[in-house]
């Protein structure tokens, strides 16, 4: 892929798709309990990311309240 300055050094879309496909294949046949253990084994060390990881509910705020349900 080329940009104004030449060849693009990192293709974010390609990386995201490859990562998504790799993770999907890795967790495809896991039970709920196995999936929970898999997620726990990858718990982020960064305090901010850990707080997001531990969140049990949707964020509260004006944007969260005005969202339409998926599929509508």
N, C-alpha and C positions, 0 to 999 in steps of 0.2 A: 504494500500500500504506500502511496506517495503523498507527501504534503508539499507545501511551498518550499520548505527547506530541504526536501529530499525524501529519503526513505524513512518511514515511521518506525521508531525503535520499539514501540509497545502498542499492541492492538488490544485495547480494553475489552471490546466486544468478543473477540476470539478467546481471550483469557477467561472471561466470565462464562462463556458457553462451555469451554473445556472443563473448567472447575465444576460447574453445575452438573455436567454429564458424569464426571468422575465421582462426585459425592452421591449422585442419584444411584449409580451402579453399586457403590459401596454399601448403601443403606437399603437397597431395594427389598431384600428378603428378611430384614430384621423385624422381630416382634416389637410390640410397644416397650416392653421392658428392656430389650436389647438396644433399641433406639435411645431410650433414656440414658442407659450406661454409655453409649457412644457419644451423646451430647455432653454428658458430665466429664468425659475424658478429654474433651476439647474446650473446657471452660476457659474463657479469656483471663489473662493475668492483669491486664490493664483495668484499674478501678472503674473507669467510665464504661468500658465495654462490658465488664462483669455486671454492673448495675442494669444495663440493658438486657443482658442475658438472663438475669434473675427476675425480670419483670413478669408478673403473672397476668396483668391486665393491659388493656390498651391505654395509651397515653390520654390524659384528660386535657381538654382545652378546646378552643373554638374550632380548630381544624378537625379534631377527632369527632366532635359532636355533629358536624355538618356532612360527614361522609355518607355516601349512599352505600347500601349493602352490595357486595360483589354479585354480579350476575343479573342485576336489574337494568 
